[in-house]
Amino acid sequence: MIYANGSHIQNVGINWNETIQVIEDAVYCLTENDFAQPKKPYLRYRNQENRIIAMPAFLGGRFNKAGIKWISSFPKNIEKDIPRAHSVIVLNDAETGKPEMIFNSPLLSIIRTASVSGMVAKKYLEKRKNEKINIGIIGFGPIGVHHYKLFSELFKNDIEKIYLYDVKGIKKEKYPFLDNKVEIVNTWQEAYRNLDIVITCTVSKAPYIDEKPKAGSLLLNVSLRDYKEDVYEYIKSAVIVDDWDEVCREDTDIERFYLNKGLIKEQAYTIVDVVCNNLLEKIDAKLPIMFNPMGMGIFDIGIATYFFQKIKEKEFGITLDD
């Protein structure tokens, strides 16, 4: 069995085009029913704002791996200068069940999250050929940072400006990779109003966004708890989820839209519609689109398998005896 941590993953490097392709290929496994993905349980104890989530899954196709992600989220860790999230992924051989790889790093989960957003944005931008876009990123922790890296690398020719906002402030000197298209702003409104793509990457305890989005914009609702119910009236015709049964719980925006605004499962589009049914080409260009990804275990298994193969080829990991 091979063990790898964040430094091994960083030594491989991130090829965003390839990780986005992993996500697309995993979606096709969904359509072919070549997967297994039970509903993930949340472990809570004592302080109920903390949670540890188990995400078991099997992914067929070119991956053919089973495994589990065990990921914790302790929001107050950041006050102790400890990362909010910790994550371990175990990969098993699909034919024998034998464990083949252990990843001990939240980086894979971050890469998966950004790659899902990147895939949806790529489909969105294919519809808006040759148009310059403005992007807002609200929340600039590790997930926000990696969204910036993906978007600034893959879509640099499409981007006019990127507006960054974090409630704790952003010191540009701390992030030497920020380019001259970046503007650091002082309010979330400046990273939201009249922008073409808005990416929320916060740990907000309560929704705060209450303004109408730009017509035809794409709202990548990564953190899932940022939008007040008033916004539903603007996005109700173009709500997209990765998995309805997963995302319509745990006090997400989708659950509140369901409980208080009448959104039902049959109204929401899915990530399969985006990848396989050309959904974003069909949606009226004036409608704001909201994508809500709770996070799917099959995507974690796909990304982990991709890095497993890279680490094995380059002999970067540590071999552990049985």
Protein Blocks (a to p, Z undefined) as FASTA:
>chain_A
ZZddfklmmmnopafklmmmmmmmmmmmmmnopacddddddddehjlkbccdddddddeh
jnopaddddddddfklmmnopafbdcddddddfklopafbdcddfklmmmmmmmmmmmmm
mmmmmmmghiacddddehjafklmmmmmmmmmmmmmmpmbdcdddfkbpafklmmmbcfk
bccdfbfklmmgopabdcddbfbfbdfbfcdcdehiacddfnopabcfklmmmmmmmccc
fblmlmngghiaklmmmmmnopafklpccfklmmmnommmmpcfkbccddddebpfklmm
mmmmmmmmmmmmnomaccddZZ
